[in-house]
Amino acid sequence: QPRFNVKLKDDKNFLNLRLSAAHPFPRLEVTRQRKKDGARYFGPYASATAIRKTLRLVNRYFQLRTCRDREFENRSRPCLEYQIKRCPAPCVMPVPKEAYAASVRQVSLFLDGRGDELMSELRASMATAAEALEFERAAQLRDQARAVEQSLERQDVVMKTLADLDVFGIGREGPYVAIHIQKVRRGRITAAHALKLGKQEAPDDVLMEEFLARFYGPEAEIPPEVLLSVALPDQALTEELLTDRRGAKVELKVPERGERRRLVDGACKNAENALKLDQDKAERNREVLVELQKRLRLRRFPERIECFDISNIQGTNPVASMVVFLDGEPDTSEYRRFHIRSQDTPDDFLMMREALTRRFKRAVQGKAGEGEAAPDELAGDGEGAGDTSAGRAAGDWERPDLLMIDGGKGQLAVATDVLKGFGITDIDVIGLAKARVINDDPDLPVERSYERVFVPGVKDPIVLRQNSAPLYLLTRLRDEAHRFAITFHRETRGKARVSSSLEQIEGIGETRRTALLKHFGSLKSVKAATFEQLLEVKGISKGIADRIWAALHPAETPSGPNDKESSV
């Protein structure tokens, strides 16, 4: 048995950028898996924010395609990226492979940290374009050069030599641990991020050894030199592992003096600062939660707060969302989504009852229902496709300390009744009602009430002080539940619309619907297609195309190949 069970806070693989070499027009994409598929990988990146920022910069200035391979193969017209000059549209336009390959090479130089070399190449190309009077091309190269130059200006020069190395510094704040990672390429810091590992009992050397083995996975981009703040228990074995994965010699060093020591000390300091910032934030959040408990007279400290919201349009495609705040901060891994089954009438109270019943049935009885969706990934801008399988085990559905409903007395009564039905009496429940208009006289300025908090057994709502921290926390919860519900509802509605819009057309079944969507990529693209393009789809005859056109363009007449123009 190992002496310590080292469990990182997030067991997912680290993020990488992948540039496919097999495709004649490669795209740059984010991936967690590195495979021996001939593609070029850059990373790993510890920060999702940093990798998204890099991807946006590349897409804006170097104009590689962003569409997936299937979309690329089935496109019949350029997309919006072409219109805003962020893609040359190699899917449909005659783009020279040599010109696109030059852009791919420039992206590789940029991601490799060889900015100076890239700047020289861009300036030379810009001069050549200007001499050939290709002023639009010269302007594009100028913008690329400026973007690279600004990126280089943000990268601190930390070494006199043009060394390539990674720096790892570990920091502690009580039981909490963080590791700060710095990537140095050609003497410049190209990336830096502190990764928090949560509570760890293992000593620093064991943690660092385990972290390196996971950070530098198979096919990872490993520099020839790695600086560490602590010596590893079996440093020679780890060196051998990284050397094998790199395919060339890798040296692990714990510098004692000089610029390398300063880099390591800086990384350790940054790791400690990241933990202190987290601790300060946690203390502020705790003060807010204490104040909230006192102001609302809650029986339990609201460490875990759950908020529910319903989203539907006149009862169609109804869904519910459950968002969770732990210690005053969103915990997206605990978010849940529900397809509402009771769709007879647009009854928000009935829908809320169903969502709450299914949620607490899982916690109390442990029965796996259907339709709950746990998002795959909620970092940054996306919510993930979700897992609509059987769901979690009963033990995983931890009870909240505070249950919050988006609504007033009616919704609150539903929540208390559901909990009472399950014999749950130790959970506090509140309802947050939005501000309402209290003066609708057209001759007077519009007046609105304050946000109101309803508590069971209390006749009048509690009005928290405006701009206070407790009210801000509750409105954040409510707004996040609303956002999550709206996003899921749009996704559900969109899927239903695609299916119904096509399958309601006479002669369109599952096979033809699939063929249309595969050919055009989306319902929007089907609607945008010309009559002639509809005829290009396998299985679509002129008669079927006439029906599709009539259904999607009821106010227009198809201009088919045999139609004659009328003359006046």
VEXDREN-2710 file (C-alpha; in Angstrom, 1 decimal):
% VEXDREN-2710
k/r/px/py/pz
1/GLN/0.0/0.0/0.0
2/PRO/1.3/3.5/-0.8
3/ARG/2.0/5.7/2.2
4/PHE/-0.2/8.5/0.8
5/ASN/-3.2/8.6/-1.4
6/VAL/-2.5/11.5/-3.7
7/LYS/-5.8/12.6/-5.3
8/LEU/-5.7/15.7/-7.5
9/LYS/-8.7/18.0/-7.3
10/ASP/-9.6/17.4/-11.0
11/ASP/-8.7/14.0/-12.4
12/LYS/-9.3/15.0/-16.0
13/ASN/-6.4/15.2/-18.4
14/PHE/-4.9/18.6/-19.0
15/LEU/-5.9/20.7/-22.0
16/ASN/-3.9/20.7/-25.2
17/LEU/-4.1/22.3/-28.6
18/ARG/-4.2/19.9/-31.6
19/LEU/-3.2/20.7/-35.2
20/SER/-4.1/17.9/-37.6
21/ALA/-1.3/17.2/-40.0
22/ALA/-3.2/14.6/-42.0
23/HIS/-5.9/17.0/-43.3
24/PRO/-4.9/19.3/-46.3
25/PHE/-6.5/22.2/-44.4
26/PRO/-5.9/21.6/-40.7
27/ARG/-7.9/23.2/-37.9
28/LEU/-6.7/24.1/-34.4
29/GLU/-8.8/22.5/-31.7
30/VAL/-8.8/22.0/-28.0
31/THR/-8.5/18.4/-26.7
32/ARG/-7.7/16.5/-23.5
33/GLN/-6.4/13.4/-25.2
34/ARG/-3.1/13.1/-27.0
35/LYS/-2.9/10.3/-29.5
36/LYS/-0.3/8.9/-31.8
37/ASP/-2.2/10.1/-34.9
38/GLY/0.4/12.2/-36.6
39/ALA/-1.1/15.4/-35.4
40/ARG/0.9/18.2/-33.8
41/TYR/0.0/18.8/-30.1
42/PHE/0.8/21.9/-28.1
43/GLY/0.6/22.0/-24.3
44/PRO/-0.4/20.8/-21.9
45/TYR/-2.1/24.0/-20.6
46/ALA/-3.1/24.2/-16.9
47/SER/-5.5/27.1/-17.5
48/ALA/-8.7/26.8/-19.6
49/THR/-8.9/30.6/-19.8
50/ALA/-5.4/30.8/-21.2
51/ILE/-6.0/28.2/-23.9
52/ARG/-9.3/29.9/-25.0
53/LYS/-7.5/33.2/-25.2
54/THR/-4.7/31.7/-27.4
55/LEU/-7.3/30.0/-29.6
56/ARG/-9.2/33.3/-30.1
57/LEU/-6.0/35.1/-31.1
58/VAL/-5.0/32.4/-33.6
59/ASN/-8.4/32.3/-35.2
60/ARG/-8.6/36.1/-35.5
61/TYR/-5.2/36.7/-37.0
62/PHE/-4.0/33.5/-38.7
63/GLN/-7.3/32.5/-40.1
64/LEU/-7.4/28.7/-39.8
65/ARG/-10.7/27.1/-40.3
66/THR/-12.7/26.4/-37.2
67/CYS/-15.4/24.0/-38.5
68/ARG/-15.3/20.3/-37.8
69/ASP/-14.3/17.9/-40.6
70/ARG/-17.8/16.7/-41.2
71/GLU/-19.0/20.2/-41.5
72/PHE/-16.1/21.0/-43.8
73/GLU/-16.9/18.2/-46.1
74/ASN/-20.6/19.0/-46.4
75/ARG/-20.5/22.8/-46.8
76/SER/-21.9/24.3/-49.9
77/ARG/-21.3/28.0/-49.1
78/PRO/-19.0/30.0/-46.9
79/CYS/-20.0/30.5/-43.2
80/LEU/-19.9/33.7/-41.2
81/GLU/-16.2/33.3/-40.3
82/TYR/-15.5/33.9/-44.0
83/GLN/-17.7/37.0/-44.1
84/ILE/-15.8/38.6/-41.1
85/LYS/-12.5/37.6/-42.7
86/ARG/-11.4/35.1/-40.1
87/CYS/-11.3/32.1/-42.4
88/PRO/-10.5/31.8/-46.1
89/ALA/-13.3/29.2/-46.5
90/PRO/-11.2/26.3/-48.0
91/CYS/-14.3/24.2/-47.8
92/VAL/-15.8/25.9/-50.9
93/MET/-13.3/28.5/-52.1
94/PRO/-10.2/27.8/-54.2
95/VAL/-7.6/28.4/-51.5
96/PRO/-4.0/27.4/-52.5
97/LYS/-2.8/24.7/-50.2
98/GLU/0.7/26.4/-50.1
99/ALA/-0.8/29.6/-48.7
100/TYR/-2.8/27.7/-46.1
101/ALA/0.3/25.6/-45.2
102/ALA/2.2/28.9/-44.6
103/SER/-0.5/30.0/-42.1
104/VAL/-0.2/26.6/-40.4
105/ARG/3.5/27.0/-40.1
106/GLN/3.1/30.5/-38.6
107/VAL/0.7/29.2/-36.0
108/SER/3.2/26.4/-35.1
109/LEU/5.9/29.0/-34.6
110/PHE/3.6/31.1/-32.5
111/LEU/2.5/28.2/-30.3
112/ASP/6.1/27.0/-30.0
113/GLY/7.1/30.3/-28.4
114/ARG/9.3/31.2/-31.4
115/GLY/7.8/34.7/-31.6
116/ASP/11.0/36.4/-32.8
117/GLU/11.4/34.0/-35.7
118/LEU/7.8/34.5/-36.6
119/MET/8.1/38.3/-36.5
120/SER/11.0/38.2/-38.9
121/GLU/9.0/36.0/-41.3
122/LEU/5.9/38.2/-41.1
123/ARG/7.9/41.4/-41.8
124/ALA/9.7/39.8/-44.8
125/SER/6.3/38.6/-46.2
126/MET/4.8/42.1/-45.6
127/ALA/7.6/43.8/-47.5
128/THR/7.2/41.3/-50.4
129/ALA/3.5/41.9/-50.6
130/ALA/3.9/45.7/-50.5
131/GLU/6.4/45.5/-53.4
132/ALA/4.0/43.4/-55.4
133/LEU/1.3/46.0/-54.7
134/GLU/-0.8/43.4/-52.8
135/PHE/-1.9/46.0/-50.2
136/GLU/-4.7/44.0/-48.7
137/ARG/-2.4/41.1/-48.1
138/ALA/0.3/43.4/-46.7
139/ALA/-2.3/44.9/-44.3
140/GLN/-3.3/41.4/-43.1
141/LEU/0.4/40.6/-42.4
142/ARG/0.8/43.9/-40.6
143/ASP/-2.1/43.0/-38.3
144/GLN/-0.6/39.6/-37.6
145/ALA/2.7/41.1/-36.8
146/ARG/1.1/43.6/-34.4
147/ALA/-0.7/40.8/-32.6
148/VAL/2.5/38.7/-32.2
149/GLU/4.4/41.8/-31.1
150/GLN/1.8/42.6/-28.4
151/SER/1.9/39.0/-27.3
152/LEU/5.7/39.2/-27.0
153/GLU/5.5/42.4/-25.0
154/ARG/3.3/40.7/-22.4
155/GLN/5.9/37.9/-22.1
156/ASP/8.5/38.8/-19.5
157/VAL/12.1/38.1/-20.5
158/VAL/13.5/36.1/-17.5
159/MET/16.6/34.6/-18.9
160/LYS/19.7/35.9/-20.7
161/THR/19.9/32.7/-22.8
162/LEU/17.3/31.5/-25.2
163/ALA/16.4/28.5/-23.0
164/ASP/13.3/26.3/-23.2
165/LEU/12.2/25.0/-19.8
166/ASP/9.3/24.5/-17.5
167/VAL/9.2/25.7/-13.9
168/PHE/7.2/24.1/-11.1
169/GLY/6.8/25.7/-7.7
170/ILE/4.7/24.3/-4.8
171/GLY/3.0/26.4/-2.2
172/ARG/0.9/25.6/0.9
173/GLU/-1.6/27.4/3.0
174/GLY/-2.6/25.1/5.9
175/PRO/-3.8/21.8/4.4
176/TYR/-4.3/23.4/0.9
177/VAL/-1.8/23.0/-1.8
178/ALA/-1.1/24.7/-5.2
179/ILE/1.5/24.3/-7.9
180/HIS/2.5/27.2/-10.0
181/ILE/3.6/26.3/-13.6
182/GLN/5.6/28.6/-15.8
183/LYS/6.5/27.8/-19.4
184/VAL/9.7/29.5/-20.6
185/ARG/10.4/29.4/-24.3
186/ARG/13.5/31.1/-25.7
187/GLY/14.0/33.0/-22.5
188/ARG/10.4/34.4/-22.2
189/ILE/7.6/33.3/-20.0
190/THR/4.9/32.2/-22.5
191/ALA/2.4/30.8/-20.0
192/ALA/1.9/30.9/-16.2
193/HIS/-0.9/29.5/-14.1
194/ALA/-1.4/28.3/-10.5
195/LEU/-3.3/25.0/-10.2
196/LYS/-5.0/24.4/-6.9
197/LEU/-4.9/20.8/-5.7
198/GLY/-7.2/21.2/-2.7
199/LYS/-6.4/19.5/0.6
200/GLN/-3.4/17.2/0.5
201/GLU/-1.8/15.2/3.3
202/ALA/1.2/14.0/1.2
203/PRO/4.5/15.9/1.5
204/ASP/5.7/18.2/-1.2
205/ASP/8.1/15.9/-2.9
206/VAL/5.5/13.1/-3.3
207/LEU/2.9/15.5/-4.6
208/MET/5.3/17.0/-7.1
209/GLU/6.3/13.5/-8.4
210/GLU/2.7/12.4/-8.8
211/PHE/1.8/15.8/-10.4
212/LEU/4.6/15.6/-13.0
213/ALA/3.6/12.1/-14.1
214/ARG/0.1/13.3/-14.7
215/PHE/0.9/16.7/-16.2
216/TYR/3.3/15.2/-18.7
217/GLY/1.1/12.5/-20.2
218/PRO/2.0/10.4/-23.2
219/GLU/2.8/12.5/-26.3
220/ALA/3.1/15.6/-24.1
221/GLU/5.2/18.5/-25.2
222/ILE/8.2/18.3/-22.7
223/PRO/11.1/20.7/-22.7
224/PRO/14.7/19.4/-22.3
225/GLU/14.9/21.0/-18.8
226/VAL/12.4/21.1/-15.9
227/LEU/13.0/23.2/-12.8
228/LEU/11.5/22.0/-9.5
229/SER/11.2/23.6/-6.1
230/VAL/11.8/20.2/-4.3
231/ALA/13.8/17.1/-5.1
232/LEU/11.7/14.0/-5.9
233/PRO/11.7/10.8/-3.9
234/ASP/12.8/8.9/-7.0
235/GLN/14.1/11.7/-9.3
236/ALA/16.0/9.4/-11.6
237/LEU/13.0/7.2/-12.3
238/THR/10.8/10.3/-13.1
239/GLU/13.6/11.6/-15.4
240/GLU/13.6/8.3/-17.2
241/LEU/9.8/8.4/-17.6
242/LEU/9.8/11.9/-19.0
243/THR/12.8/11.1/-21.3
244/ASP/10.9/8.1/-22.7
245/ARG/7.8/10.2/-23.3
246/ARG/9.7/13.0/-24.9
247/GLY/12.0/10.8/-27.0
248/ALA/15.0/12.8/-25.9
249/LYS/16.9/13.6/-22.8
250/VAL/15.0/15.5/-20.0
251/GLU/16.8/16.9/-17.0
252/LEU/15.0/17.5/-13.7
253/LYS/16.8/20.2/-11.6
254/VAL/16.4/21.8/-8.2
255/PRO/18.5/25.0/-8.7
256/GLU/20.3/26.5/-5.7
257/ARG/21.3/29.9/-7.1
258/GLY/21.1/32.2/-10.1
259/GLU/18.3/33.1/-12.4
260/ARG/16.9/29.6/-12.4
261/ARG/16.6/29.7/-8.6
262/ARG/14.8/33.1/-8.9
263/LEU/12.4/31.5/-11.3
264/VAL/11.6/28.6/-8.9
265/ASP/11.2/31.0/-5.9
266/GLY/8.9/33.2/-8.0
267/ALA/6.8/30.1/-8.9
268/CYS/6.5/29.1/-5.2
269/LYS/5.5/32.6/-4.2
270/ASN/2.9/32.8/-6.9
271/ALA/1.5/29.4/-5.7
272/GLU/1.2/30.7/-2.1
273/ASN/-0.4/34.0/-3.3
274/ALA/-3.0/32.1/-5.2
275/LEU/-3.9/30.1/-2.1
276/LYS/-4.0/33.3/0.0
277/LEU/-6.4/34.9/-2.4
278/ASP/-8.6/31.9/-2.3
279/GLN/-8.5/31.9/1.5
280/ASP/-9.4/35.6/1.7
281/LYS/-12.3/35.0/-0.7
282/ALA/-13.5/32.1/1.4
283/GLU/-13.4/34.2/4.5
284/ARG/-15.4/36.9/2.9
285/ASN/-17.9/34.4/1.6
286/ARG/-18.3/32.9/5.1
287/GLU/-19.0/36.3/6.5
288/VAL/-21.7/36.8/3.9
289/LEU/-23.2/33.4/4.7
290/VAL/-23.2/34.1/8.4
291/GLU/-25.0/37.4/7.8
292/LEU/-27.5/35.6/5.5
293/GLN/-28.2/33.0/8.2
294/LYS/-28.7/35.7/10.8
295/ARG/-30.9/37.9/8.6
296/LEU/-33.2/35.1/7.4
297/ARG/-33.1/33.3/10.8
298/LEU/-32.0/30.0/9.2
299/ARG/-31.6/27.0/11.4
300/ARG/-28.5/25.7/9.6
301/PHE/-25.4/27.4/8.2
302/PRO/-26.1/27.6/4.5
303/GLU/-22.9/25.8/3.3
304/ARG/-24.7/24.1/0.4
305/ILE/-27.5/26.1/-1.3
306/GLU/-29.6/24.7/-4.1
307/CYS/-31.8/26.9/-6.4
308/PHE/-34.4/25.7/-8.8
309/ASP/-36.0/27.4/-11.8
310/ILE/-38.4/26.4/-14.5
311/SER/-38.2/27.3/-18.2
312/ASN/-40.9/26.8/-20.9
313/ILE/-42.8/28.7/-23.5
314/GLN/-46.6/28.2/-22.9
315/GLY/-45.9/24.8/-21.6
316/THR/-43.8/23.5/-24.5
317/ASN/-40.5/21.7/-24.0
318/PRO/-40.5/22.4/-20.2
319/VAL/-37.3/21.9/-18.3
320/ALA/-36.0/22.6/-14.8
321/SER/-32.6/23.6/-13.6
322/MET/-30.9/23.0/-10.3
323/VAL/-27.7/25.0/-9.5
324/VAL/-25.6/24.5/-6.4
325/PHE/-23.4/27.0/-4.5
326/LEU/-20.9/25.6/-2.0
327/ASP/-19.5/28.0/0.5
328/GLY/-20.9/30.9/-1.5
329/GLU/-19.4/29.9/-4.9
330/PRO/-21.0/28.0/-7.9
331/ASP/-20.1/24.3/-8.0
332/THR/-20.9/23.4/-11.6
333/SER/-20.1/19.8/-11.2
334/GLU/-23.3/19.6/-9.0
335/TYR/-25.6/21.3/-11.5
336/ARG/-28.5/19.2/-12.7
337/ARG/-31.1/19.5/-15.4
338/PHE/-34.6/17.9/-15.6
339/HIS/-36.9/17.2/-18.6
340/ILE/-40.3/17.9/-17.2
341/ARG/-42.8/15.1/-18.0
342/SER/-46.0/16.7/-16.9
343/GLN/-46.6/18.8/-20.0
344/ASP/-50.5/18.9/-20.1
345/THR/-50.8/22.5/-19.2
346/PRO/-48.3/25.4/-18.7
347/ASP/-48.5/25.0/-14.9
348/ASP/-45.3/26.3/-13.3
349/PHE/-46.3/25.1/-9.9
350/LEU/-46.9/21.5/-11.1
351/MET/-43.6/21.6/-13.0
352/MET/-41.7/22.8/-9.9
353/ARG/-43.4/20.1/-7.8
354/GLU/-42.2/17.4/-10.3
355/ALA/-38.6/18.7/-10.4
356/LEU/-38.4/18.9/-6.6
357/THR/-40.1/15.5/-6.1
358/ARG/-37.6/13.8/-8.4
359/ARG/-34.6/15.5/-6.8
360/PHE/-35.5/14.6/-3.2
361/LYS/-36.8/11.1/-4.2
362/ARG/-33.2/10.4/-5.3
363/ALA/-31.8/11.7/-2.0
364/VAL/-34.3/9.8/0.2
365/GLN/-35.1/6.6/-1.6
366/GLY/-32.2/6.3/-4.1
367/LYS/-34.4/5.5/-7.1
368/ALA/-32.7/6.2/-10.4
369/GLY/-35.2/8.2/-12.5
370/GLU/-34.9/9.1/-16.1
371/GLY/-34.2/12.4/-17.8
372/GLU/-31.9/14.1/-15.3
373/ALA/-29.0/15.5/-17.1
374/ALA/-25.6/16.1/-15.6
375/PRO/-23.5/18.4/-17.8
376/ASP/-20.2/16.9/-19.1
377/GLU/-18.3/20.2/-18.7
378/LEU/-19.2/23.7/-17.6
379/ALA/-15.8/25.7/-17.8
380/GLY/-16.0/29.0/-19.4
381/ASP/-18.7/29.5/-22.0
382/GLY/-20.3/26.1/-22.7
383/GLU/-22.6/23.8/-20.7
384/GLY/-21.8/20.5/-22.3
385/ALA/-24.2/18.0/-23.9
386/GLY/-25.2/16.4/-20.6
387/ASP/-25.7/12.9/-19.5
388/THR/-29.3/11.8/-19.8
389/SER/-28.7/8.3/-18.6
390/ALA/-29.9/6.7/-15.4
391/GLY/-28.1/9.2/-13.2
392/ARG/-26.3/9.3/-9.9
393/ALA/-26.5/6.9/-7.0
394/ALA/-28.6/8.1/-4.0
395/GLY/-25.6/8.7/-1.8
396/ASP/-24.2/11.2/-4.4
397/TRP/-27.3/13.4/-4.1
398/GLU/-26.3/15.3/-1.0
399/ARG/-29.0/17.3/0.8
400/PRO/-28.8/21.1/0.7
401/ASP/-28.7/23.2/3.9
402/LEU/-30.8/25.8/2.1
403/LEU/-33.3/25.3/-0.7
404/MET/-34.1/28.4/-2.7
405/ILE/-37.0/28.7/-5.2
406/ASP/-37.2/31.3/-7.9
407/GLY/-40.7/32.6/-7.0
408/GLY/-43.0/33.9/-4.3
409/LYS/-45.4/32.4/-1.8
410/GLY/-47.0/30.0/-4.3
411/GLN/-43.7/28.3/-5.4
412/LEU/-42.5/28.3/-1.7
413/ALA/-45.7/26.5/-0.7
414/VAL/-45.0/23.8/-3.3
415/ALA/-41.4/23.4/-2.1
416/THR/-42.4/23.0/1.6
417/ASP/-45.2/20.6/0.7
418/VAL/-42.7/18.4/-1.3
419/LEU/-40.2/18.3/1.6
420/LYS/-43.1/17.5/4.0
421/GLY/-44.2/14.6/1.8
422/PHE/-40.7/13.1/2.2
423/GLY/-40.6/13.7/5.9
424/ILE/-37.7/16.2/5.5
425/THR/-37.8/18.8/8.2
426/ASP/-34.2/19.9/8.6
427/ILE/-33.8/21.9/5.4
428/ASP/-34.4/25.6/5.3
429/VAL/-36.5/26.8/2.4
430/ILE/-36.9/30.3/1.0
431/GLY/-38.4/31.9/-2.1
432/LEU/-36.9/34.9/-3.9
433/ALA/-39.5/37.0/-5.7
434/LYS/-38.4/39.5/-8.3
435/ALA/-39.0/43.2/-7.9
436/ARG/-42.5/44.2/-9.1
437/VAL/-44.1/47.4/-10.4
438/ILE/-46.0/49.1/-7.5
439/ASN/-47.1/52.1/-9.4
440/ASP/-48.5/51.7/-12.9
441/ASP/-50.0/55.1/-13.2
442/PRO/-49.0/56.4/-16.7
443/ASP/-48.8/59.9/-15.4
444/LEU/-46.3/59.1/-12.7
445/PRO/-42.7/57.7/-12.8
446/VAL/-42.6/53.9/-12.7
447/GLU/-41.9/52.6/-9.2
448/ARG/-40.7/49.1/-8.4
449/SER/-40.6/47.1/-5.2
450/TYR/-37.4/45.7/-3.8
451/GLU/-36.4/42.0/-4.2
452/ARG/-38.4/40.1/-1.6
453/VAL/-37.5/36.9/0.3
454/PHE/-40.3/34.7/1.5
455/VAL/-39.9/32.4/4.4
456/PRO/-42.3/29.6/5.5
457/GLY/-44.5/30.7/8.5
458/VAL/-43.7/34.4/8.1
459/LYS/-46.5/36.5/6.7
460/ASP/-44.6/39.4/5.3
461/PRO/-41.5/39.0/3.1
462/ILE/-38.1/40.0/4.3
463/VAL/-36.5/42.8/2.3
464/LEU/-32.7/42.6/2.4
465/ARG/-30.8/45.9/2.3
466/GLN/-30.2/46.9/-1.3
467/ASN/-26.6/46.4/-2.6
468/SER/-25.9/44.2/0.5
469/ALA/-23.7/41.1/0.1
470/PRO/-26.4/38.6/1.2
471/LEU/-28.9/40.0/-1.4
472/TYR/-26.2/39.9/-4.1
473/LEU/-25.5/36.2/-3.3
474/LEU/-29.2/35.3/-3.6
475/THR/-29.6/37.2/-6.9
476/ARG/-26.5/35.5/-8.2
477/LEU/-28.0/32.1/-7.4
478/ARG/-31.4/33.1/-9.0
479/ASP/-29.8/34.5/-12.1
480/GLU/-27.5/31.4/-12.5
481/ALA/-30.5/29.1/-12.2
482/HIS/-32.4/31.1/-14.7
483/ARG/-29.4/31.2/-17.2
484/PHE/-28.9/27.4/-16.8
485/ALA/-32.6/26.7/-17.3
486/ILE/-32.9/29.0/-20.3
487/THR/-29.8/27.4/-22.0
488/PHE/-31.2/23.9/-21.5
489/HIS/-34.6/25.0/-22.8
490/ARG/-33.2/26.5/-25.9
491/GLU/-31.2/23.3/-26.5
492/THR/-34.3/21.1/-26.0
493/ARG/-36.5/23.4/-28.1
494/GLY/-33.9/23.5/-30.9
495/LYS/-33.7/19.7/-31.1
496/ALA/-37.5/19.4/-31.2
497/ARG/-37.8/22.1/-33.8
498/VAL/-35.3/20.4/-36.1
499/SER/-37.1/17.1/-35.9
500/SER/-40.6/18.4/-36.2
501/SER/-39.9/21.0/-38.9
502/LEU/-38.6/18.3/-41.3
503/GLU/-40.5/15.2/-40.3
504/GLN/-43.9/17.0/-40.6
505/ILE/-43.2/17.4/-44.3
506/GLU/-44.9/14.7/-46.4
507/GLY/-42.4/12.3/-47.7
508/ILE/-39.7/13.1/-45.1
509/GLY/-38.9/10.4/-42.7
510/GLU/-36.0/9.6/-40.5
511/THR/-33.7/8.6/-43.4
512/ARG/-34.3/11.7/-45.5
513/ARG/-34.2/14.0/-42.4
514/THR/-30.8/12.5/-41.5
515/ALA/-29.5/12.9/-45.1
516/LEU/-30.6/16.5/-45.2
517/LEU/-28.9/17.4/-41.8
518/LYS/-25.8/15.4/-42.7
519/HIS/-25.5/17.3/-46.0
520/PHE/-26.2/20.8/-44.8
521/GLY/-25.1/20.5/-41.1
522/SER/-28.2/22.2/-39.5
523/LEU/-31.8/23.1/-40.1
524/LYS/-30.7/26.7/-40.6
525/SER/-28.5/25.6/-43.5
526/VAL/-31.4/23.6/-45.0
527/LYS/-33.5/26.7/-45.0
528/ALA/-30.8/28.8/-46.5
529/ALA/-30.2/26.2/-49.3
530/THR/-31.3/26.9/-52.8
531/PHE/-33.7/24.7/-54.7
532/GLU/-30.9/23.3/-56.8
533/GLN/-28.8/22.5/-53.6
534/LEU/-31.8/20.5/-52.2
535/LEU/-31.8/18.4/-55.3
536/GLU/-28.1/17.5/-54.7
537/VAL/-29.0/15.5/-51.5
538/LYS/-29.2/11.8/-52.0
539/GLY/-32.8/10.6/-51.9
540/ILE/-34.3/14.0/-52.6
541/SER/-36.3/14.1/-55.8
542/LYS/-37.8/17.2/-57.4
543/GLY/-41.2/16.4/-55.9
544/ILE/-39.7/16.0/-52.4
545/ALA/-37.7/19.2/-52.9
546/ASP/-40.9/21.0/-53.9
547/ARG/-42.5/20.0/-50.6
548/ILE/-39.5/20.9/-48.5
549/TRP/-39.3/24.3/-50.2
550/ALA/-43.0/24.9/-49.7
551/ALA/-42.8/24.0/-46.0
552/LEU/-39.7/26.1/-45.2
553/HIS/-40.5/29.0/-47.6
554/PRO/-44.3/29.3/-47.6
555/ALA/-44.3/32.8/-49.1
556/GLU/-41.9/32.0/-51.9
557/THR/-42.0/29.9/-55.1
558/PRO/-39.0/27.6/-55.9
559/SER/-36.9/28.6/-58.8
560/GLY/-36.1/25.1/-60.0
561/PRO/-34.0/24.3/-63.1
562/ASN/-37.1/23.9/-65.3
563/ASP/-38.9/27.1/-64.1
564/LYS/-39.2/29.9/-66.6
565/GLU/-38.9/33.5/-65.7
566/SER/-42.1/35.5/-66.4
567/SER/-41.8/38.6/-68.5
568/VAL/-43.8/41.7/-68.2
END
